[in-house]
Structure formats: structure tokens, C-alpha cells
Amino acid sequence: MSENMTLEEKIDLVLDILKDRSEWSDRKCSITLGTASKGGEIKVYFNPLDPEGTAKIIREAYDAFAMMKIQDSMVRDGAKGL
């Protein structure tokens, strides 16, 4: 890296290097939705170099998590009526 490069140019260069590395081609980063002690959690793995794909993956995981919470609530409410 040259000292004359702007910050944006340096960031672009680093991103280009990372894109070429096979270990960054897969989903290596993750976030967790929910809490294990409060009804469950989902761990979502994503590739930070693919913002559109990451947004889709997180939306789908959130929808699955929301459905899981609804089903859990239905089971718990049904058990109370017994």
C-alpha cells in the first residue's frame, strides 16, 4: 500500500485481496438471533463481502425465527388449556 493512497482506495484494495482468498468465499462471519434462555436462538452465518446475499440470509433467518417463536407460543398456550 502506498502512503499516497486515500482511505477509500486502501479499503478497496483490502476488499479486493479478501475477495481473492478462498477462505472468504464462504460464510465465515455470524450473528445470533434470539437468546437460548428466552425461547431459543438461531445462529446465522454470512459472507460480509456479499451485502445483498447477507441481507437475504438474515431476512430469511429472521422470518424462520419469528415462525419458531409463534409455534412455541402456540404450544405453550395449548399446554396451559389442558
PyMOL commands that set and color helices and strands:
alter all, ss='L'
color gray80, all
select helices_A, chain A and resi 7-20+22-24+36-38+51-80
alter helices_A, ss='H'
color red, helices_A
select strands_A, chain A and resi 29-35+40-46
alter strands_A, ss='S'
color yellow, strands_A
deselect
rebuild
show_as cartoon
